[in-house]
């Protein structure tokens, strides 16, 4: 029955990579795992018990075909506008992912990262 509904549905687009039918709710093709959107966006709510002015963290992943276009953008939103933003290259995005998912903080930064980090204001 699932095959029938996928084959007969006129509103189901095909994956640009493998040409299999894919419902529009998917971000990645369930058949070949190719990204179906060139930009993925998620909003994250702030911790409810910690005071702050920010209303949301927006994380945008740009998945362009050209490697130079690929990056992750983190922006802090206060009501209806971004008040601060930073873009990370794919290597820093992977390092951030490790930091967030590993219990020990993702390890120490490498020498190149430490050398290129700007000094904090007022230090």
Secondary structure as UniProt FT lines:
FT   HELIX           2..8
FT   TURN            10..11
FT   STRAND          13..14
FT   TURN            16..18
FT   STRAND          21..22
FT   TURN            24..25
FT   TURN            30..32
FT   STRAND          39..45
FT   TURN            48..49
FT   STRAND          56..62
FT   HELIX           67..69
FT   STRAND          71..78
FT   TURN            79..80
FT   STRAND          81..88
FT   HELIX           90..101
FT   TURN            103..104
FT   HELIX           111..116
FT   TURN            121..122
//
